[in-house]
Amino acid sequence: MDDRKKTIRELENKRQETSRSVNLMLEDLGESLLVRLHKTDKAGPHPFEDSPCIADQRRLLKEIADSEDLIKSVETDIARLKEIERQIAQGEGQNSEQAKNLADFYVRLGELVLGDMRFEDFARPYEHQIKVLLPKIRSLEDRLKALEDKNSANVFSLIGKNAQSMVIRSFLGKNRENLRRLYEDGGEKFVLAGLGDAASGEIPDIVNEIKDKQRFSSDIAAELALLRGERRKIGDAFGSEGGPVKRIQALERHINHTREELRRVYFNFGNQAADPALREAFSEFFTADDLLLLERIERDRDILKNYEIQIERIKASLAIDEEKAEIEKLNRTIEEHKQRIAAAEKTIADLEDRIVAANRHIGELSLFLEETSLGSAALP
């Protein structure tokens, strides 16, 4: 490979690096000037008040700020949604635990009320079911105890006993649960009927405890309703925007795109400020750092021009050599054609000689035919 091509690549890399450096410096210059102009204390409008760059800067900065505020709002909603979920889970857990405790108090109240002769009229609808369930439960308990007390060394007898125990335990559990539900229902209806005030002993205390737990459950239910409503509202807002994660990603993409546009605005304004023809208009807004930056920009631009000249010179040198090589190739082609033409001309000359010889031969043969024709005519 020609070393000059390698040199061109190296110069191109240096030119790109220097160009990037110049662009960054112009962006920095444009940004610092626009920020300074935006905060200027100069009375009245400054010379660049109507510049499109200033209007674009304000618009883009506002878009970025608005998008960042929206992201914060979405993040706040996400955090709030997590907190709501935690509070709902906690409330549901409390509600579930409270319901279990309340059921236990209903059962205890039902046991007391349905066994108290003072509430015979209230207990009458439950009387038959209780009379059926209690003996059945005692019978099953006795049968289970008898099986557990019975020892057997016979494996098959032991297996049979275990199977019977499982069946009895299942029936016993169902009947106990039925009795429990019966007492629970009785206790709950007793409270609803408002009969606790006429009772004495343990019953009023249990009724008051139940009412306290009911109020607590109502408070939890009300709070859960509010939390679920807030969760639904936030969820609906997220759903209309494709979910919180997608919403944030879309806003972040918009911010990145807007920042790229803002960089172009800064570059354009910096490029104007660095233009020698316009520099005088910016002079009163330049700081000492700006002037140093302008010097570096001019220096790097001169370096860029030098790189470009070197690249063009080397390219011209390569082009000249390529043209020379092409000329040499064409000359060789011309020489080849000339040689082919000379060979063709020689071939043509040979063919013409053959034509002349053939014509001469034809003349001789024609003369012979004429002479022999006259001789034949003279014979008798």
C-alpha positions, 0 to 999 in steps of 0.5 A: 500500500502507498504510504501516502494513503496511510498518511491521509488516513492519519491526517483525516483522524487528526482533522476529525479530532480537531474538528470535534474539539473546535465544535465543543469549544464553539458549543461552550462559547455559545452556551456561556454567551447565551446564559450571560445574555439571558442574565444580563443586567444591561438596560433595554434589549441587547443586540441579540434579543431577537436572535432565533438562538435565544428563542430556541434556547428558552424553548428547549430549556423549558421543554427539558425542565418540563420533562424533568418535572414530569419524570419527578411526578411519575417517580413520585406517583410510583413511590406513592403507588408502592406505599399504597400497595404496602398500606393496602396489604397491611390493612387487608392483613389487619382486616383478615386478622380482625375478622378471625378475632371477631368470628372467635368472639361471635362463637364464644357469644353464641355458646353463651347465649344459645346455652342460656335459658334467659334467651330461650326464645332467641335460641329456639331456631338453633335448638334442634341443630345443636341437639343433633350436633352435640351428641354426634360430636361426643359420639365421634370423640368417644369412638376416636378415644377408644381407637387411640386407647386400643393397642394392637400388635397386628400390622393389619389391625393397626392399618385398619385402626388408622384408616378408621381414625382418619374417617372419624377425624374427618367427620368430627372436624366437619361436625365441629365446624358446623357447630362452630358456624352455628354458634358464630351465626347465633352470636352475630344475630344476637348482636344485630338484634341488640339483645346484649343490653338485657344480658349480664355477666360475661355477655355484655363485655363480649358484646362491647368487645365485638362492637369495638372490633366492628368499628375498627373493621369499619375504619379499616374498610373505609381506609382501604376503600380510599386507598384502592380509589387512589390506586385506581386513579394512579393506575388509570393515569399510568395505563393511558400513557403505556405504564410508568416505566415506558412513560419515563423512558419516553420522557428521557428520550425526549430530554436527550433529543432536546439536549442535542438540539440545544447543543446545535443552538449553542454551536450556531450561536458560538459560531456566529460569535467566532465569526470575525465579521460579527465579532465586534457585535459580541465584544462587550459580552466577551470575558477574558476566558471567552477571548482565550477560547476564541484564540484557541478556536482560531488556532485550531481552525488554522490547524484544520486548514493546514490538515486540509491543505496537506490532505489535498496536496497528498491527494493531488500527488496521488492523482498525478501519479494515477494519471501518469499511470493511466497515461502509461497504460494508454501508451502501452495500449496505443503501442499494442494497437500500432503493432496490430495495425502494422501486422494488419498492413503487412497482411493487407500488402501480402493479400494485395500481392496475391491478388496481383499475381492471381490477376496476372495468372488470369491474364495468362490463362485468358491469352492461352485460351484465345490463342488455342481458340484461333488455332482450332478454328484453322484446322480442316 
